[in-house]
Amino acid sequence: MQTGVGIKNTDFTDFKITENNLNLRVARNLIGCSARCLEHLQCLSFSYNQKTSMCEIWDEDFIHINATDGSTDVGWIYYYILRAQIVDGEVRIQGDRDSVTSTWRFNNGDLMKYFNWNTHDNQPDLGPTELSLIIRKSKGYRWHDALIEQAFGAVCQIY
């Protein structure tokens, strides 16, 4: 199982890439376009046009606009995909705590008030190095505190 995220490359804003795309039937909204790309392992990037609701998907990353075939066309936004393996459906979510407290905070410092702990397994453990949050599919998508140094896929949104 994998998770992934589309990262916006602002160098390509309002730029229509004319390289050969994957010719996949795609959704006509941004979420559908990104989901379609993530469904196909050969997809490495996609562009979405906010004005026309068009989506194009590629099997390559475009790094430099001056080395990419295309032209100015208002509305296009380009995203490249980063993928990560998920073990047992475990993903890291936003939220952490200091080792000396049981107070959990969002990454911006705001206090977290909602929790979906796996209380059946006595979560959170609050071990001295269990400073981050994960969701475990095998435990009914309940929350667990986890070792900060463990590698997990992440659920996030990048603006």
C-alpha positions as CSV (number, residue, x, y, z in Angstrom):
1,M,0.0,0.0,0.0
2,Q,1.2,3.5,-0.8
3,T,0.3,7.1,0.1
4,G,1.3,10.0,-2.0
5,V,1.0,13.8,-2.2
6,G,0.9,16.2,-5.2
7,I,3.3,19.1,-4.7
8,K,2.6,22.3,-6.7
9,N,5.5,23.6,-8.8
10,T,4.7,27.3,-9.2
11,D,7.3,27.7,-12.0
12,F,4.7,26.1,-14.3
13,T,1.7,28.2,-13.2
14,D,-0.2,29.3,-16.3
15,F,2.0,27.1,-18.5
16,K,0.5,24.4,-20.8
17,I,2.9,21.5,-21.2
18,T,2.7,20.0,-24.6
19,E,4.8,16.9,-24.0
20,N,3.1,13.5,-24.7
21,N,0.9,12.6,-21.8
22,L,-0.3,9.2,-20.7
23,N,-3.7,9.5,-22.5
24,L,-5.6,8.2,-19.6
25,R,-9.3,9.0,-19.2
26,V,-9.2,11.5,-16.3
27,A,-11.6,13.2,-13.9
28,R,-12.6,16.8,-14.5
29,N,-11.7,18.2,-11.1
30,L,-8.5,18.7,-9.1
31,I,-9.1,15.9,-6.6
32,G,-10.1,13.4,-9.2
33,C,-7.1,14.3,-11.3
34,S,-4.7,13.8,-8.4
35,A,-6.5,10.5,-7.4
36,R,-6.3,9.2,-11.0
37,C,-2.5,10.0,-11.1
38,L,-2.0,8.2,-7.7
39,E,-3.9,5.1,-9.0
40,H,-1.3,4.6,-11.8
41,L,2.2,3.9,-10.7
42,Q,3.6,5.2,-14.0
43,C,2.2,8.6,-13.3
44,L,4.8,11.0,-11.9
45,S,3.1,14.3,-12.4
46,F,-0.1,16.0,-13.6
47,S,-1.5,19.4,-14.6
48,Y,-4.9,20.7,-13.9
49,N,-6.6,23.8,-15.5
50,Q,-8.9,25.6,-13.1
51,K,-10.6,27.5,-15.8
52,T,-11.4,24.6,-18.2
53,S,-11.4,21.7,-15.6
54,M,-9.0,19.8,-17.9
55,C,-6.5,17.3,-16.5
56,E,-3.3,15.9,-18.1
57,I,-1.1,13.2,-16.6
58,W,2.5,12.4,-17.3
59,D,5.0,9.6,-16.7
60,E,7.8,12.1,-16.1
61,D,8.7,15.0,-13.8
62,F,9.2,18.4,-15.4
63,I,11.8,20.3,-13.4
64,H,12.7,23.3,-15.5
65,I,10.2,25.2,-17.6
66,N,12.9,26.2,-20.1
67,A,13.6,22.5,-20.8
68,T,9.9,21.6,-21.2
69,D,7.8,21.9,-24.4
70,G,4.8,24.1,-23.9
71,S,3.4,27.7,-23.9
72,T,1.7,30.2,-21.8
73,D,-2.0,29.3,-21.1
74,V,-3.9,30.8,-18.2
75,G,-5.3,28.4,-15.6
76,W,-2.8,25.5,-15.6
77,I,-1.2,24.4,-12.4
78,Y,1.4,21.7,-12.4
79,Y,2.0,19.1,-9.6
80,Y,4.6,16.4,-9.2
81,I,3.9,13.3,-7.1
82,L,5.8,12.0,-4.1
83,R,5.0,8.5,-3.0
84,A,5.7,6.6,0.2
85,Q,5.0,3.0,1.3
86,I,2.5,2.4,4.1
87,V,3.1,-0.5,6.4
88,D,-0.1,-2.2,7.8
89,G,-2.1,0.8,6.7
90,E,-0.2,3.0,9.2
91,V,0.1,6.7,8.4
92,R,1.4,9.6,10.4
93,I,-1.0,12.5,11.0
94,Q,-0.4,16.0,12.2
95,G,0.2,16.4,16.0
96,D,3.0,16.0,18.4
97,R,3.8,16.5,22.1
98,D,6.8,17.3,24.3
99,S,8.3,14.3,26.1
100,V,7.4,15.7,29.5
101,T,3.7,16.4,28.9
102,S,0.5,14.6,27.8
103,T,-0.6,17.7,25.8
104,W,-0.8,17.2,22.1
105,R,-0.5,20.1,19.7
106,F,-0.9,20.7,15.9
107,N,2.2,21.6,14.0
108,N,1.3,25.3,14.2
109,G,1.3,25.1,18.0
110,D,-2.5,25.1,18.5
111,L,-3.9,22.7,21.2
112,M,-5.5,19.5,19.8
113,K,-8.9,18.9,21.3
114,Y,-10.3,15.9,19.3
115,F,-8.7,12.4,19.6
116,N,-9.7,9.0,18.3
117,W,-7.4,6.9,20.5
118,N,-7.4,3.1,20.5
119,T,-8.4,2.9,24.2
120,H,-8.8,-0.9,23.9
121,D,-5.0,-1.1,23.5
122,N,-4.4,1.5,26.2
123,Q,-3.5,4.3,23.9
124,P,-1.9,6.7,24.2
125,D,1.1,5.0,25.9
126,L,2.9,8.3,26.4
127,G,6.3,6.7,26.3
128,P,9.2,9.2,26.5
129,T,9.9,8.9,22.8
130,E,6.3,8.3,21.5
131,L,5.9,11.9,20.5
132,S,3.9,11.6,17.2
133,L,0.5,10.4,16.1
134,I,-0.4,7.6,13.7
135,I,-3.6,5.9,12.5
136,R,-3.6,2.1,12.3
137,K,-5.9,0.5,9.7
138,S,-5.6,-2.9,11.5
139,K,-6.9,-1.3,14.7
140,G,-10.1,0.2,13.2
141,Y,-8.4,3.4,12.1
142,R,-7.8,4.4,15.8
143,W,-5.0,6.7,16.9
144,H,-1.8,5.6,18.5
145,D,1.2,7.5,19.8
146,A,4.3,6.4,18.0
147,L,8.1,6.7,18.2
148,I,9.1,9.9,16.5
149,E,12.0,8.2,14.6
150,Q,9.8,5.5,13.0
151,A,9.3,6.0,9.3
152,F,5.6,6.1,8.3
153,G,3.8,7.5,5.3
154,A,2.1,10.8,6.0
155,V,-1.3,12.3,5.4
156,C,-0.9,16.0,4.6
157,Q,-2.0,18.8,2.4
158,I,0.5,21.3,0.9
159,Y,-0.6,24.7,-0.3
